[in-house]
Amino acid sequence: MLTCTGWPVTGDNDSRQVRATKAPAALLVATTGDPATPYRGGADMAKELDNDSVVLTFESVGHTGYLTGDACVDGNVDDFLLDGKRPKKGTRCG
């Protein structure tokens, strides 16, 4: 948010609508100890998309989960990217 301080245009809430019911379901990786993106944001985003997207919980700290050395996260993301296979809802790694 600091980079937006002083932005010359007033924001609005119109761009916050992210419903994508007709889009393919996504895989969202949410890290429990992410200092930049709160964990709850992943669950909120999946709910807002309203298209059966799945949140993969990474119990760790840091801003990224993929390619950080966790075999569970990497395996689930690879399965999604390569084969379209999403983990079961509630899957946790870390």
Chimera marker file (.cmm) of the C-alpha trace (Angstrom):
<marker_set name="trace">
<marker id="1" x="0.000" y="0.000" z="0.000" r="1" g="1" b="0" radius="0.5"/>
<marker id="2" x="2.914" y="2.343" z="0.522" r="1" g="1" b="0" radius="0.5"/>
<marker id="3" x="3.503" y="2.552" z="-3.205" r="1" g="1" b="0" radius="0.5"/>
<marker id="4" x="-0.042" y="3.882" z="-3.611" r="1" g="1" b="0" radius="0.5"/>
<marker id="5" x="0.410" y="6.672" z="-1.087" r="1" g="1" b="0" radius="0.5"/>
<marker id="6" x="-0.121" y="9.970" z="-2.856" r="1" g="1" b="0" radius="0.5"/>
<marker id="7" x="-1.758" y="8.376" z="-5.911" r="1" g="1" b="0" radius="0.5"/>
<marker id="8" x="-3.461" y="11.274" z="-7.723" r="1" g="1" b="0" radius="0.5"/>
<marker id="9" x="-6.733" y="9.427" z="-8.456" r="1" g="1" b="0" radius="0.5"/>
<marker id="10" x="-9.380" y="8.542" z="-5.887" r="1" g="1" b="0" radius="0.5"/>
<marker id="11" x="-10.146" y="4.833" z="-5.755" r="1" g="1" b="0" radius="0.5"/>
<marker id="12" x="-13.530" y="3.180" z="-5.975" r="1" g="1" b="0" radius="0.5"/>
<marker id="13" x="-15.017" y="-0.199" z="-5.162" r="1" g="1" b="0" radius="0.5"/>
<marker id="14" x="-16.101" y="-1.058" z="-8.721" r="1" g="1" b="0" radius="0.5"/>
<marker id="15" x="-12.911" y="-2.985" z="-9.460" r="1" g="1" b="0" radius="0.5"/>
<marker id="16" x="-13.280" y="-5.117" z="-6.331" r="1" g="1" b="0" radius="0.5"/>
<marker id="17" x="-15.930" y="-7.339" z="-7.858" r="1" g="1" b="0" radius="0.5"/>
<marker id="18" x="-14.090" y="-10.493" z="-8.910" r="1" g="1" b="0" radius="0.5"/>
<marker id="19" x="-16.946" y="-12.945" z="-9.411" r="1" g="1" b="0" radius="0.5"/>
<marker id="20" x="-16.023" y="-15.272" z="-12.258" r="1" g="1" b="0" radius="0.5"/>
<marker id="21" x="-18.633" y="-18.019" z="-12.202" r="1" g="1" b="0" radius="0.5"/>
<marker id="22" x="-17.994" y="-18.988" z="-15.825" r="1" g="1" b="0" radius="0.5"/>
<marker id="23" x="-14.186" y="-19.020" z="-15.540" r="1" g="1" b="0" radius="0.5"/>
<marker id="24" x="-12.339" y="-22.276" z="-14.927" r="1" g="1" b="0" radius="0.5"/>
<marker id="25" x="-11.780" y="-23.030" z="-11.256" r="1" g="1" b="0" radius="0.5"/>
<marker id="26" x="-8.423" y="-21.821" z="-9.960" r="1" g="1" b="0" radius="0.5"/>
<marker id="27" x="-5.908" y="-23.077" z="-7.434" r="1" g="1" b="0" radius="0.5"/>
<marker id="28" x="-4.987" y="-20.387" z="-4.918" r="1" g="1" b="0" radius="0.5"/>
<marker id="29" x="-1.978" y="-20.949" z="-2.660" r="1" g="1" b="0" radius="0.5"/>
<marker id="30" x="-2.351" y="-19.050" z="0.622" r="1" g="1" b="0" radius="0.5"/>
<marker id="31" x="0.508" y="-18.895" z="3.124" r="1" g="1" b="0" radius="0.5"/>
<marker id="32" x="-0.489" y="-18.630" z="6.783" r="1" g="1" b="0" radius="0.5"/>
<marker id="33" x="2.402" y="-16.331" z="7.690" r="1" g="1" b="0" radius="0.5"/>
<marker id="34" x="2.525" y="-14.131" z="4.587" r="1" g="1" b="0" radius="0.5"/>
<marker id="35" x="3.561" y="-10.609" z="5.634" r="1" g="1" b="0" radius="0.5"/>
<marker id="36" x="2.283" y="-9.026" z="2.406" r="1" g="1" b="0" radius="0.5"/>
<marker id="37" x="-0.951" y="-10.879" z="1.656" r="1" g="1" b="0" radius="0.5"/>
<marker id="38" x="-3.042" y="-11.989" z="4.615" r="1" g="1" b="0" radius="0.5"/>
<marker id="39" x="-3.932" y="-15.682" z="4.580" r="1" g="1" b="0" radius="0.5"/>
<marker id="40" x="-7.632" y="-14.950" z="4.729" r="1" g="1" b="0" radius="0.5"/>
<marker id="41" x="-7.340" y="-13.240" z="1.358" r="1" g="1" b="0" radius="0.5"/>
<marker id="42" x="-6.995" y="-16.612" z="-0.374" r="1" g="1" b="0" radius="0.5"/>
<marker id="43" x="-10.205" y="-17.956" z="1.108" r="1" g="1" b="0" radius="0.5"/>
<marker id="44" x="-12.001" y="-14.680" z="0.443" r="1" g="1" b="0" radius="0.5"/>
<marker id="45" x="-10.837" y="-14.689" z="-3.183" r="1" g="1" b="0" radius="0.5"/>
<marker id="46" x="-11.975" y="-18.272" z="-3.744" r="1" g="1" b="0" radius="0.5"/>
<marker id="47" x="-15.374" y="-17.412" z="-2.300" r="1" g="1" b="0" radius="0.5"/>
<marker id="48" x="-15.689" y="-14.269" z="-4.430" r="1" g="1" b="0" radius="0.5"/>
<marker id="49" x="-14.756" y="-16.121" z="-7.627" r="1" g="1" b="0" radius="0.5"/>
<marker id="50" x="-17.750" y="-18.375" z="-6.932" r="1" g="1" b="0" radius="0.5"/>
<marker id="51" x="-16.564" y="-21.054" z="-9.345" r="1" g="1" b="0" radius="0.5"/>
<marker id="52" x="-15.343" y="-23.968" z="-7.199" r="1" g="1" b="0" radius="0.5"/>
<marker id="53" x="-11.787" y="-22.626" z="-6.907" r="1" g="1" b="0" radius="0.5"/>
<marker id="54" x="-9.661" y="-24.314" z="-4.243" r="1" g="1" b="0" radius="0.5"/>
<marker id="55" x="-7.341" y="-22.819" z="-1.622" r="1" g="1" b="0" radius="0.5"/>
<marker id="56" x="-4.173" y="-24.770" z="-0.859" r="1" g="1" b="0" radius="0.5"/>
<marker id="57" x="-3.005" y="-23.787" z="2.622" r="1" g="1" b="0" radius="0.5"/>
<marker id="58" x="0.755" y="-23.469" z="3.090" r="1" g="1" b="0" radius="0.5"/>
<marker id="59" x="1.622" y="-23.375" z="6.785" r="1" g="1" b="0" radius="0.5"/>
<marker id="60" x="4.762" y="-21.278" z="6.591" r="1" g="1" b="0" radius="0.5"/>
<marker id="61" x="6.062" y="-17.718" z="6.534" r="1" g="1" b="0" radius="0.5"/>
<marker id="62" x="6.977" y="-15.658" z="3.502" r="1" g="1" b="0" radius="0.5"/>
<marker id="63" x="5.170" y="-14.224" z="0.517" r="1" g="1" b="0" radius="0.5"/>
<marker id="64" x="5.388" y="-17.173" z="-1.865" r="1" g="1" b="0" radius="0.5"/>
<marker id="65" x="4.661" y="-20.859" z="-1.524" r="1" g="1" b="0" radius="0.5"/>
<marker id="66" x="5.425" y="-22.361" z="-4.912" r="1" g="1" b="0" radius="0.5"/>
<marker id="67" x="9.024" y="-23.331" z="-5.664" r="1" g="1" b="0" radius="0.5"/>
<marker id="68" x="10.182" y="-22.652" z="-2.115" r="1" g="1" b="0" radius="0.5"/>
<marker id="69" x="11.145" y="-26.260" z="-1.454" r="1" g="1" b="0" radius="0.5"/>
<marker id="70" x="7.898" y="-27.636" z="-0.054" r="1" g="1" b="0" radius="0.5"/>
<marker id="71" x="7.172" y="-30.861" z="-1.960" r="1" g="1" b="0" radius="0.5"/>
<marker id="72" x="3.474" y="-30.764" z="-1.037" r="1" g="1" b="0" radius="0.5"/>
<marker id="73" x="2.921" y="-27.271" z="-2.443" r="1" g="1" b="0" radius="0.5"/>
<marker id="74" x="5.100" y="-27.845" z="-5.498" r="1" g="1" b="0" radius="0.5"/>
<marker id="75" x="3.444" y="-31.195" z="-6.255" r="1" g="1" b="0" radius="0.5"/>
<marker id="76" x="-0.086" y="-29.825" z="-5.966" r="1" g="1" b="0" radius="0.5"/>
<marker id="77" x="0.685" y="-26.749" z="-8.069" r="1" g="1" b="0" radius="0.5"/>
<marker id="78" x="2.476" y="-28.855" z="-10.694" r="1" g="1" b="0" radius="0.5"/>
<marker id="79" x="-0.502" y="-31.248" z="-10.857" r="1" g="1" b="0" radius="0.5"/>
<marker id="80" x="-2.793" y="-28.273" z="-11.402" r="1" g="1" b="0" radius="0.5"/>
<marker id="81" x="-0.613" y="-26.560" z="-14.005" r="1" g="1" b="0" radius="0.5"/>
<marker id="82" x="0.225" y="-29.711" z="-15.944" r="1" g="1" b="0" radius="0.5"/>
<marker id="83" x="-2.979" y="-31.751" z="-15.636" r="1" g="1" b="0" radius="0.5"/>
<marker id="84" x="-5.664" y="-29.397" z="-14.317" r="1" g="1" b="0" radius="0.5"/>
<marker id="85" x="-5.945" y="-31.512" z="-11.152" r="1" g="1" b="0" radius="0.5"/>
<marker id="86" x="-6.860" y="-29.534" z="-8.042" r="1" g="1" b="0" radius="0.5"/>
<marker id="87" x="-6.224" y="-30.775" z="-4.509" r="1" g="1" b="0" radius="0.5"/>
<marker id="88" x="-9.172" y="-31.574" z="-2.276" r="1" g="1" b="0" radius="0.5"/>
<marker id="89" x="-10.636" y="-28.596" z="-0.455" r="1" g="1" b="0" radius="0.5"/>
<marker id="90" x="-8.961" y="-28.233" z="2.918" r="1" g="1" b="0" radius="0.5"/>
<marker id="91" x="-5.559" y="-29.577" z="1.801" r="1" g="1" b="0" radius="0.5"/>
<marker id="92" x="-2.731" y="-28.232" z="3.949" r="1" g="1" b="0" radius="0.5"/>
<marker id="93" x="1.012" y="-28.274" z="3.326" r="1" g="1" b="0" radius="0.5"/>
<marker id="94" x="4.031" y="-27.191" z="5.321" r="1" g="1" b="0" radius="0.5"/>
<link id1="1" id2="2" r="1" g="1" b="0" radius="0.2"/>
<link id1="2" id2="3" r="1" g="1" b="0" radius="0.2"/>
<link id1="3" id2="4" r="1" g="1" b="0" radius="0.2"/>
<link id1="4" id2="5" r="1" g="1" b="0" radius="0.2"/>
<link id1="5" id2="6" r="1" g="1" b="0" radius="0.2"/>
<link id1="6" id2="7" r="1" g="1" b="0" radius="0.2"/>
<link id1="7" id2="8" r="1" g="1" b="0" radius="0.2"/>
<link id1="8" id2="9" r="1" g="1" b="0" radius="0.2"/>
<link id1="9" id2="10" r="1" g="1" b="0" radius="0.2"/>
<link id1="10" id2="11" r="1" g="1" b="0" radius="0.2"/>
<link id1="11" id2="12" r="1" g="1" b="0" radius="0.2"/>
<link id1="12" id2="13" r="1" g="1" b="0" radius="0.2"/>
<link id1="13" id2="14" r="1" g="1" b="0" radius="0.2"/>
<link id1="14" id2="15" r="1" g="1" b="0" radius="0.2"/>
<link id1="15" id2="16" r="1" g="1" b="0" radius="0.2"/>
<link id1="16" id2="17" r="1" g="1" b="0" radius="0.2"/>
<link id1="17" id2="18" r="1" g="1" b="0" radius="0.2"/>
<link id1="18" id2="19" r="1" g="1" b="0" radius="0.2"/>
<link id1="19" id2="20" r="1" g="1" b="0" radius="0.2"/>
<link id1="20" id2="21" r="1" g="1" b="0" radius="0.2"/>
<link id1="21" id2="22" r="1" g="1" b="0" radius="0.2"/>
<link id1="22" id2="23" r="1" g="1" b="0" radius="0.2"/>
<link id1="23" id2="24" r="1" g="1" b="0" radius="0.2"/>
<link id1="24" id2="25" r="1" g="1" b="0" radius="0.2"/>
<link id1="25" id2="26" r="1" g="1" b="0" radius="0.2"/>
<link id1="26" id2="27" r="1" g="1" b="0" radius="0.2"/>
<link id1="27" id2="28" r="1" g="1" b="0" radius="0.2"/>
<link id1="28" id2="29" r="1" g="1" b="0" radius="0.2"/>
<link id1="29" id2="30" r="1" g="1" b="0" radius="0.2"/>
<link id1="30" id2="31" r="1" g="1" b="0" radius="0.2"/>
<link id1="31" id2="32" r="1" g="1" b="0" radius="0.2"/>
<link id1="32" id2="33" r="1" g="1" b="0" radius="0.2"/>
<link id1="33" id2="34" r="1" g="1" b="0" radius="0.2"/>
<link id1="34" id2="35" r="1" g="1" b="0" radius="0.2"/>
<link id1="35" id2="36" r="1" g="1" b="0" radius="0.2"/>
<link id1="36" id2="37" r="1" g="1" b="0" radius="0.2"/>
<link id1="37" id2="38" r="1" g="1" b="0" radius="0.2"/>
<link id1="38" id2="39" r="1" g="1" b="0" radius="0.2"/>
<link id1="39" id2="40" r="1" g="1" b="0" radius="0.2"/>
<link id1="40" id2="41" r="1" g="1" b="0" radius="0.2"/>
<link id1="41" id2="42" r="1" g="1" b="0" radius="0.2"/>
<link id1="42" id2="43" r="1" g="1" b="0" radius="0.2"/>
<link id1="43" id2="44" r="1" g="1" b="0" radius="0.2"/>
<link id1="44" id2="45" r="1" g="1" b="0" radius="0.2"/>
<link id1="45" id2="46" r="1" g="1" b="0" radius="0.2"/>
<link id1="46" id2="47" r="1" g="1" b="0" radius="0.2"/>
<link id1="47" id2="48" r="1" g="1" b="0" radius="0.2"/>
<link id1="48" id2="49" r="1" g="1" b="0" radius="0.2"/>
<link id1="49" id2="50" r="1" g="1" b="0" radius="0.2"/>
<link id1="50" id2="51" r="1" g="1" b="0" radius="0.2"/>
<link id1="51" id2="52" r="1" g="1" b="0" radius="0.2"/>
<link id1="52" id2="53" r="1" g="1" b="0" radius="0.2"/>
<link id1="53" id2="54" r="1" g="1" b="0" radius="0.2"/>
<link id1="54" id2="55" r="1" g="1" b="0" radius="0.2"/>
<link id1="55" id2="56" r="1" g="1" b="0" radius="0.2"/>
<link id1="56" id2="57" r="1" g="1" b="0" radius="0.2"/>
<link id1="57" id2="58" r="1" g="1" b="0" radius="0.2"/>
<link id1="58" id2="59" r="1" g="1" b="0" radius="0.2"/>
<link id1="59" id2="60" r="1" g="1" b="0" radius="0.2"/>
<link id1="60" id2="61" r="1" g="1" b="0" radius="0.2"/>
<link id1="61" id2="62" r="1" g="1" b="0" radius="0.2"/>
<link id1="62" id2="63" r="1" g="1" b="0" radius="0.2"/>
<link id1="63" id2="64" r="1" g="1" b="0" radius="0.2"/>
<link id1="64" id2="65" r="1" g="1" b="0" radius="0.2"/>
<link id1="65" id2="66" r="1" g="1" b="0" radius="0.2"/>
<link id1="66" id2="67" r="1" g="1" b="0" radius="0.2"/>
<link id1="67" id2="68" r="1" g="1" b="0" radius="0.2"/>
<link id1="68" id2="69" r="1" g="1" b="0" radius="0.2"/>
<link id1="69" id2="70" r="1" g="1" b="0" radius="0.2"/>
<link id1="70" id2="71" r="1" g="1" b="0" radius="0.2"/>
<link id1="71" id2="72" r="1" g="1" b="0" radius="0.2"/>
<link id1="72" id2="73" r="1" g="1" b="0" radius="0.2"/>
<link id1="73" id2="74" r="1" g="1" b="0" radius="0.2"/>
<link id1="74" id2="75" r="1" g="1" b="0" radius="0.2"/>
<link id1="75" id2="76" r="1" g="1" b="0" radius="0.2"/>
<link id1="76" id2="77" r="1" g="1" b="0" radius="0.2"/>
<link id1="77" id2="78" r="1" g="1" b="0" radius="0.2"/>
<link id1="78" id2="79" r="1" g="1" b="0" radius="0.2"/>
<link id1="79" id2="80" r="1" g="1" b="0" radius="0.2"/>
<link id1="80" id2="81" r="1" g="1" b="0" radius="0.2"/>
<link id1="81" id2="82" r="1" g="1" b="0" radius="0.2"/>
<link id1="82" id2="83" r="1" g="1" b="0" radius="0.2"/>
<link id1="83" id2="84" r="1" g="1" b="0" radius="0.2"/>
<link id1="84" id2="85" r="1" g="1" b="0" radius="0.2"/>
<link id1="85" id2="86" r="1" g="1" b="0" radius="0.2"/>
<link id1="86" id2="87" r="1" g="1" b="0" radius="0.2"/>
<link id1="87" id2="88" r="1" g="1" b="0" radius="0.2"/>
<link id1="88" id2="89" r="1" g="1" b="0" radius="0.2"/>
<link id1="89" id2="90" r="1" g="1" b="0" radius="0.2"/>
<link id1="90" id2="91" r="1" g="1" b="0" radius="0.2"/>
<link id1="91" id2="92" r="1" g="1" b="0" radius="0.2"/>
<link id1="92" id2="93" r="1" g="1" b="0" radius="0.2"/>
<link id1="93" id2="94" r="1" g="1" b="0" radius="0.2"/>
</marker_set>
